Amino acid sequence: MAEHTARGARGIAASREPDAVDRRLINALQGEFPLVEQPYAAIGTMLGLSEDEVIARLSSLLDDRVLTRFGPMFQIERMGGAFCLAAMSVPEADWERVVDAVNSLPAVAHNYRRTHAFNMWFVLATASPEGIADAAARIETLTGLPVHLFPKEREYFVEMRLEA
């Protein structure tokens, strides 16, 4: 549920380091989120915090970019949607313009900078399988650069827990 990697491919760093309580909270929020009427109170009880403190700390972690995202992960294909890994080769001089254009689309779920011929990698998530091609075409129109799509061939479940 918690994601430590910056969306936006700009390398925006966190404005602070998480303290020990933040680290315990981040670790507790990964995996099984309590599906109860007051989930933040349940997490707080586990950690010896009040519901308000859990919410305030989570808000602070997001505001300070210690976490860049907090939310559920869905199997979009079960809901009729689609997702696809995509990559682009972006000239350094054009980097900021392309990042802004790519990230302006709601279909872009993640965007990462890499040291590779394809230096921008992102995930497209759409409400229908046809939406992937539409989103890629829109990015190509906005940027003037080709988008390379890497559709999933096989699914693997890898539970990734990031210890804070």
Secondary structure, 3 states (H helix, E strand, C coil): CEECCCCCCCCCCCCCCCCHHHHHHHHHHCCCCCCCCCHHHHHHHHHCCCHHHHHHHHHHHHHCCCCCEECCCCCHHHHCCEEEEEEECCCHHHHHHHHHHHHCCCCEEEEEECCCCCCEEEEEEECCCHHHHHHHHHHHHHHCCCCEEECCCCCCCCCCCCCC
